[in-house]
Amino acid sequence: MSRKGFAVRSALLVGLMAAAFAGPALAQQQPSAGLGSAWPTDTQDVSSMPGYHVYTWVKSGVKYIQVNDYSGNVLVAVATANGVFLPLPMGSSAKNLQTPQGDSSSPAPTTGATVYQDDSVQVTATPQSNGAVMFQAAAAPCTDPVECSTHVN
């Protein structure tokens, strides 16, 4: 075998090995569509607070809201329709999501920063003394008396 042939084969082998090891790392960084994705490509970021990324989807009359941290890690997700909120079992802070229908033993936060709000839903984040963040999803406050009397979530 010539030196040139050996060098070409060695370079190909090293290249194939590098591609094989880099594949999983690259796959984790690629954006993807849908609920549960780090960087969903089928909706836009609607967060109202720096440091969070909030994505929403509506399907069959149900609104899905997902909150990610600044790195794209899913923190919490909730589904809501007609004033009913259902925490979804996903995200690293799923246990720290409170809703009006929840049977949480800890009191609901009275303060917090709004990370998302639309006409019917408000999601807030409240840092806790232990370093965790408590999330609360609830009906958005209504400030227009005419709208409030006719508004149905």
C-alpha positions in Angstrom: 0.0 0.0 0.0 1.4 3.4 -0.9 1.8 6.2 1.6 -0.6 8.3 -0.3 -3.4 5.7 -0.2 -2.8 5.1 3.5 -3.1 8.8 4.2 -6.3 9.1 2.2 -7.9 6.1 4.0 -6.8 7.4 7.4 -8.2 10.8 6.7 -11.5 9.2 5.6 -11.6 7.1 8.7 -11.0 10.1 11.0 -13.6 12.1 9.1 -16.3 9.3 9.4 -15.5 8.9 13.1 -15.8 12.7 13.7 -19.2 12.8 11.9 -20.4 9.8 13.9 -19.6 11.4 17.2 -20.8 14.9 16.2 -24.1 13.7 14.9 -25.9 13.4 18.3 -24.6 16.7 19.5 -25.7 18.5 16.3 -29.1 16.8 16.5 -29.7 18.2 20.0 -29.0 21.7 18.8 -31.3 21.7 15.7 -34.6 23.5 16.0 -37.7 21.4 15.7 -41.4 22.0 15.5 -44.0 21.5 18.2 -44.7 21.4 21.9 -41.8 20.2 23.9 -39.2 21.6 21.6 -36.3 23.7 22.8 -36.6 26.1 19.8 -39.9 25.5 18.1 -40.0 26.4 14.5 -43.8 26.4 14.0 -44.5 29.3 16.3 -42.8 32.5 17.5 -41.5 33.6 20.9 -44.2 35.7 22.6 -42.5 36.1 26.0 -42.9 39.5 27.7 -39.9 39.0 29.9 -36.2 38.7 29.0 -34.7 35.4 30.1 -37.7 33.4 29.1 -39.0 32.1 25.8 -42.8 31.5 25.6 -44.5 29.6 22.8 -48.2 29.1 22.2 -50.2 26.8 20.0 -54.0 26.5 19.5 -55.6 23.3 18.4 -59.2 22.3 18.6 -60.0 25.2 20.8 -57.3 24.4 23.3 -54.4 26.8 23.9 -51.1 25.3 24.8 -48.5 27.5 26.4 -44.8 26.4 26.9 -42.2 28.4 28.9 -38.5 27.8 28.2 -35.5 29.3 29.9 -32.9 31.4 28.1 -31.1 28.2 26.9 -34.2 26.6 25.4 -34.8 24.1 28.2 -38.5 23.5 28.7 -39.6 24.7 32.2 -43.4 24.3 32.2 -46.3 23.8 29.9 -50.0 24.3 30.4 -53.2 23.7 28.3 -56.2 25.9 28.7 -59.7 26.3 27.4 -62.8 28.1 28.7 -61.1 29.1 31.9 -59.9 25.6 32.8 -56.2 25.1 33.2 -54.4 21.8 32.9 -50.7 21.6 33.8 -48.8 19.3 31.4 -46.3 16.8 32.8 -43.3 18.3 31.1 -40.4 20.6 31.9 -37.9 20.8 34.6 -40.2 23.0 36.8 -43.4 21.1 36.1 -44.0 20.6 39.8 -43.7 24.3 40.3 -46.7 25.2 38.1 -49.9 26.3 39.9 -53.3 26.7 38.2 -56.7 27.7 39.6 -57.8 24.1 39.4 -54.7 22.8 41.1 -54.8 21.2 44.5 -51.4 22.7 45.6 -50.7 22.7 49.3 -48.5 25.8 48.9 -50.1 29.2 48.6 -50.3 30.8 45.2 -47.7 33.5 44.6 -49.1 37.0 45.2 -46.3 38.7 43.2 -44.3 37.7 40.2 -43.2 38.9 36.8 -45.5 38.3 33.9 -43.8 36.1 31.3 -46.8 35.9 29.1 -50.2 37.5 28.8 -53.0 37.6 26.3 -56.7 38.5 26.5 -57.5 35.4 28.5 -54.3 34.0 30.1 -51.5 35.3 32.3 -48.4 33.3 33.2 -46.2 34.7 36.0 -42.8 33.6 37.4 -41.9 34.2 41.0 -38.4 33.4 42.3 -38.5 31.4 45.6 -36.0 31.6 48.5 -34.7 28.1 47.6 -33.6 29.2 44.1 -36.6 27.6 42.4 -39.1 29.6 40.3 -42.8 29.2 41.0 -45.0 29.6 37.9 -48.7 30.4 38.0 -51.1 30.2 35.0 -54.5 31.8 35.5 -57.1 33.9 33.8 -55.8 37.3 32.8 -57.0 40.2 34.9 -59.7 42.2 33.1 -59.4 46.0 33.4 -62.3 47.1 31.1 -65.7 46.8 33.0 -67.7 46.4 29.7 -65.3 43.7 28.4 -65.2 42.0 31.8 -69.0 41.6 32.0 -69.1 39.9 28.6 -65.8 38.1 28.5 -65.8 34.4 28.6 -62.4 32.7 28.9 
